[in-house]
């Protein structure tokens, strides 16, 4: 048996090729001898070095040198090597020397908040859980503008690319009134500059503190404003073709920062335009208490009542889904973006990823926003998650 699992038939072929005295009849090779040369004597690098170095099995090794000395064998071997090179040759505009490197598929980030790069690792929000963390940071985030969004997006995308991410989804939902409506445009501009495949979302919030939500009044918008800008962005940027570098999803932020009406209208518009839907869901027990108090339902029951299920929907985090809810999610075809490091940093809990996978729920890996992660390293998420 050869090292690559082929049989020792080649040894017999050398005997036939060489005859009893090791000489090949001048200018003649039998079909069996040619098969031996083409399948056995041409090594993986297209050279004769491996045979000379002893890679031929014992029964054939003693005949290799004498065979290689024969003119017909040399001619047939050269032809076979040339044909193999033609079959394996690839042309490219640029050749990268990959020696001493690892090659792995491009990674896909399924949930992020790129704008948070400029507010990561702030001392005042360490050791806070989600609701207090958000209330503190909203007071900083309400000052973002187009320049901040462009620069933070470019930096976060660069960090993602450094660790092998080639496709990034972002969930941007903070739109301060003074910043205008072109923040998502700045993200696409940053992605174009870097050459990254970018799946943006038109995130949104319409429920401020005065309405019982968490964000300040200055960063929420009306339902009509949100839907109008969603249509604009879809018309200008969304490309649903295979391999597209630009896509758009609609992504109201969370049950405690958007109204039921915005959730319903976003779902209707997304399905009209052929866009996907995304939101935070079942991230913390505080969220569960909020939906029970305001809607009389747990987060998944609430979102299901609004038509937010199906293969065009995926949720960020999904930590506190019950087993019954996971079974329903699996049947609906909805997916989950798993954010292990952020979940730990905010002490939100541990997602039931093994159970999700067992049920066939599509699960993607995500770094989440840099303010709750302090990095954009999908390899680290893979290691931790």
C-alpha positions in Angstrom: 0.0 0.0 0.0 1.3 3.5 -0.9 1.3 6.3 1.6 -1.6 7.9 -0.3 -3.6 4.6 -0.2 -2.9 3.4 -3.8 -2.2 -0.3 -4.3 1.1 -1.8 -5.1 0.1 -2.4 -8.7 2.7 0.1 -9.7 5.4 -2.3 -8.6 4.3 -4.9 -11.0 4.0 -2.2 -13.7 7.7 -1.4 -13.3 8.6 -5.0 -13.8 6.5 -5.1 -17.0 8.0 -1.8 -18.2 11.6 -2.9 -17.5 11.4 -6.5 -18.6 13.4 -9.2 -16.9 16.7 -7.3 -17.3 15.4 -3.8 -16.5 15.5 -2.6 -20.1 12.5 -1.0 -21.8 11.9 -1.9 -25.5 13.1 1.2 -27.5 10.2 3.6 -28.2 7.4 1.4 -26.8 5.3 1.7 -23.7 2.2 -0.5 -22.9 -1.0 1.2 -21.7 -0.3 -0.3 -18.2 3.2 1.3 -18.2 1.8 4.7 -19.2 -0.9 4.4 -16.5 1.9 3.7 -14.0 3.9 6.8 -15.1 0.8 9.1 -15.1 -0.7 8.0 -11.8 2.3 7.0 -9.8 5.6 8.4 -11.0 4.4 12.0 -11.4 4.5 13.2 -7.8 2.4 16.0 -6.4 4.9 18.7 -7.3 5.3 17.6 -10.9 8.9 16.5 -10.4 10.9 13.3 -10.3 12.5 14.2 -7.0 10.1 12.3 -4.8 10.8 9.0 -6.6 14.5 9.5 -6.3 14.1 10.3 -2.6 12.4 7.0 -2.0 8.7 7.8 -2.0 8.0 4.9 -4.3 6.9 1.7 -2.4 9.5 -0.9 -1.8 8.5 -3.1 -4.7 8.9 -0.3 -7.2 11.8 1.7 -5.7 14.5 -0.7 -6.9 13.2 -0.2 -10.5 12.7 3.6 -10.4 16.2 4.6 -11.3 16.5 2.2 -14.2 13.0 3.3 -15.5 13.9 7.0 -15.3 17.0 6.3 -17.4 15.0 5.0 -20.3 14.2 7.5 -23.1 10.5 6.4 -23.7 9.8 6.6 -19.9 11.5 10.0 -19.7 9.4 11.3 -22.6 6.2 9.9 -21.3 6.9 11.3 -17.8 7.7 14.8 -19.2 4.4 14.8 -21.1 2.4 13.6 -18.1 4.0 16.3 -15.9 3.3 19.0 -18.5 -0.3 17.9 -18.7 -0.7 17.9 -14.9 0.8 21.4 -14.7 -1.7 22.6 -17.3 -4.6 21.1 -15.3 -3.5 22.8 -12.0 -2.2 26.1 -13.3 -4.2 29.2 -12.3 -3.7 32.7 -13.5 -4.2 35.8 -11.4 -3.5 39.5 -11.4 -1.7 39.1 -8.1 0.1 36.1 -6.6 0.4 36.0 -2.8 3.1 33.9 -1.3 1.3 31.9 1.3 4.2 29.9 2.7 4.2 29.6 6.5 0.7 31.1 6.6 -2.8 29.7 7.5 -5.7 30.1 5.0 -9.2 30.0 6.3 -12.6 31.2 4.9 -13.6 34.8 5.2 -15.6 35.3 8.5 -19.1 36.9 8.6 -20.0 39.2 11.5 -23.8 39.1 12.1 -24.3 41.9 14.6 -22.3 45.0 15.5 -22.6 48.7 16.4 -19.7 50.3 14.5 -20.3 53.8 15.9 -19.5 52.6 19.4 -15.7 52.4 18.7 -15.3 55.9 19.8 -16.9 55.2 23.2 -15.3 51.8 24.1 -13.6 51.0 27.4 -15.0 54.0 29.2 -14.4 53.7 33.0 -17.9 55.0 34.0 -19.7 52.1 32.4 -17.6 49.2 33.6 -19.4 46.7 35.8 -22.8 47.9 34.6 -25.6 45.7 33.3 -27.4 46.5 30.1 -30.1 49.0 31.1 -27.9 51.2 33.3 -25.1 50.9 30.7 -27.4 52.1 27.9 -28.8 55.0 29.9 -25.3 56.2 30.7 -24.0 55.9 27.1 -27.0 57.4 25.4 -25.9 60.7 26.9 -22.6 60.3 25.0 -24.0 58.9 21.9 -26.5 61.7 21.4 -23.5 63.8 20.3 -22.5 61.6 17.3 -22.4 63.2 13.8 -21.5 62.1 10.2 -17.8 62.5 10.8 -17.8 60.3 13.9 -19.9 57.7 12.2 -17.6 57.6 9.2 -14.4 57.4 11.2 -15.7 54.9 13.8 -17.1 52.7 11.0 -13.8 52.7 9.1 -11.8 51.9 12.2 -14.1 49.1 13.3 -14.2 47.6 9.8 -10.4 47.7 9.7 -10.2 45.8 12.9 -12.7 43.2 11.7 -10.7 42.7 8.5 -7.5 42.4 10.5 -8.9 39.2 12.1 -10.3 37.7 8.9 -13.8 39.2 8.7 -14.8 39.9 5.0 -18.5 40.5 5.5 -19.9 42.8 8.2 -23.4 43.5 9.3 -24.0 46.7 11.4 -27.0 47.7 13.5 -27.0 51.5 13.6 -30.0 52.9 15.5 -28.9 56.3 17.0 -29.9 59.2 14.8 -29.4 62.5 16.7 -31.6 65.3 15.3 -28.5 67.5 14.8 -26.7 64.8 12.8 -29.1 64.7 9.8 -30.2 61.6 8.0 -27.1 60.5 6.1 -25.4 58.4 8.8 -25.9 55.1 7.0 -24.5 56.7 3.8 -21.3 57.4 5.7 -21.1 53.8 6.7 -21.4 52.7 3.1 -18.7 55.3 2.2 -16.3 53.8 4.7 -17.0 50.2 3.5 -16.4 51.3 -0.1 -13.1 52.9 0.9 -11.9 49.6 2.5 -13.4 47.2 -0.1 -15.4 45.4 2.5 -18.7 43.6 1.9 -21.1 45.5 4.0 -24.7 44.7 5.1 -26.1 47.8 6.7 -29.3 48.2 8.6 -31.6 51.2 8.9 -32.0 50.9 12.7 -34.5 53.0 14.5 -35.9 54.2 17.8 -39.2 56.0 18.3 -39.8 55.4 22.1 -37.9 58.0 24.3 -37.9 58.5 28.0 -41.0 60.6 28.0 -42.8 57.6 26.3 -41.5 55.0 28.7 -38.4 54.0 26.7 -34.7 54.3 27.6 -33.2 56.7 25.0 -33.3 60.5 25.3 -35.7 62.5 23.2 -32.9 63.9 20.9 -32.1 60.5 19.3 -35.5 59.1 18.5 -37.5 59.8 15.3 -41.1 59.4 14.2 -42.4 56.3 12.4 -42.9 58.3 9.2 -39.3 59.7 9.2 -37.9 56.2 9.8 -39.9 54.6 7.0 -39.2 57.4 4.5 -35.4 57.1 5.1 -35.6 53.3 4.9 -37.2 53.5 1.5 -34.5 56.0 0.4 -31.6 53.8 1.6 -33.1 50.6 0.0 -33.5 52.4 -3.4 -30.0 53.8 -3.3 -27.9 51.0 -1.8 -29.6 47.6 -1.6 -28.4 45.0 -4.1 -29.9 41.6 -3.6 -27.8 39.9 -6.3 -25.4 37.0 -5.4 -22.1 38.3 -4.1 -23.3 41.9 -3.7 -21.1 44.2 -1.7 -24.1 46.3 -0.4 -27.3 45.1 1.2 -29.7 46.6 3.7 -32.0 45.3 6.5 -34.5 47.1 8.6 -33.7 46.9 12.3 -35.8 48.6 15.0 -33.6 48.6 18.1 -35.3 46.7 20.9 -38.7 46.1 22.6 -37.8 48.9 25.2 -36.9 51.6 22.6 -39.4 51.2 19.8 -43.2 51.1 19.6 -45.4 48.2 18.4 -46.4 50.4 15.5 -42.8 50.8 14.3 -42.2 47.1 14.6 -45.3 46.3 12.5 -44.7 49.0 9.8 -41.0 48.0 9.5 -42.0 44.4 8.9 -44.5 45.4 6.3 -42.0 47.6 4.5 -39.2 45.1 4.6 -41.3 42.4 3.0 -42.6 44.8 0.4 -39.0 45.7 -0.5 -37.5 42.3 -0.1 -35.3 43.3 2.9 -34.5 41.2 6.0 -35.4 42.1 9.6 -33.3 42.4 12.7 -33.6 43.4 16.3 -32.3 42.8 19.8 -34.3 40.1 21.6 -34.2 38.1 24.9 -30.9 39.7 25.8 -31.6 40.3 29.6 -34.0 39.6 32.3 -34.7 43.3 32.6 -36.0 43.2 29.0 -38.3 40.3 29.9 -39.6 42.2 32.9 -40.2 45.3 30.7 -42.2 43.4 28.1 -44.2 41.6 30.8 -45.0 45.0 32.4 -45.8 46.9 29.2 -47.3 44.2 26.9 -48.3 41.4 29.2 -46.0 39.0 27.2 -42.4 37.7 27.3 -40.1 39.1 24.5 -40.6 36.2 22.0 -44.4 36.1 22.5 -44.5 39.8 21.9 -42.3 39.8 18.8 -44.3 36.8 17.4 -47.5 38.7 17.9 -46.1 41.5 15.6 -45.3 39.2 12.7 -41.5 39.2 13.4 -40.8 35.6 12.7 -39.6 33.7 9.6 -36.6 33.0 7.6 -36.1 36.7 6.8 -35.7 37.5 10.5 -32.7 37.1 12.9 -32.4 38.2 16.5 -29.3 39.5 18.4 -28.4 37.6 21.6 -31.4 35.4 22.3 -30.0 34.5 25.7 -33.2 34.0 27.6 -35.3 31.9 25.2 -37.0 29.0 26.8 -36.9 25.5 25.2 -40.4 25.9 24.0 -39.6 29.2 22.4 -36.5 27.7 20.8 -38.6 25.0 19.2 -41.0 27.6 17.9 -38.1 29.7 16.5 -36.7 26.6 14.8 -40.1 25.9 13.1 -40.3 29.6 12.0 -36.9 29.6 10.4 -35.7 32.7 12.3 -32.0 32.9 13.2 -29.9 34.2 16.1 -26.7 36.3 16.2 -24.6 34.9 19.1 -22.4 37.5 20.9 -20.4 35.6 23.6 -18.0 38.2 24.8 -20.6 41.0 25.0 -22.9 38.7 26.8 -20.2 38.1 29.4 -19.1 41.7 29.8 -22.6 42.9 30.5 -23.4 39.8 32.7 -26.4 39.1 30.5 -26.2 35.4 30.6 -25.2 32.4 28.4 -27.1 31.7 25.2 -28.2 28.1 24.6 -26.3 27.7 21.4 -25.9 23.9 21.5 -29.6 23.5 21.8 -30.2 26.0 19.0 -27.9 24.1 16.7 -29.5 20.8 17.7 -32.9 22.2 16.7 -31.5 23.5 13.4 -31.8 27.2 14.2 -29.4 29.3 12.0 -26.8 30.7 14.4 -24.3 33.3 13.4 -21.3 34.6 15.3 -21.0 38.3 16.2 -18.7 40.7 18.1 -21.5 43.1 19.1 -20.8 46.8 19.6 -17.3 47.8 20.7 -18.6 49.6 23.8 -19.7 46.2 25.2 -16.8 44.2 23.7 -13.9 46.6 23.3 -12.7 44.8 20.2 -13.8 43.6 16.8 -12.1 40.2 16.7 -14.3 37.3 15.4 -11.5 34.8 16.0 -11.7 35.7 19.7 -15.5 35.3 19.6 -15.0 31.9 18.0 -12.5 30.9 20.8 -14.8 32.1 23.6 -18.2 31.2 22.2 
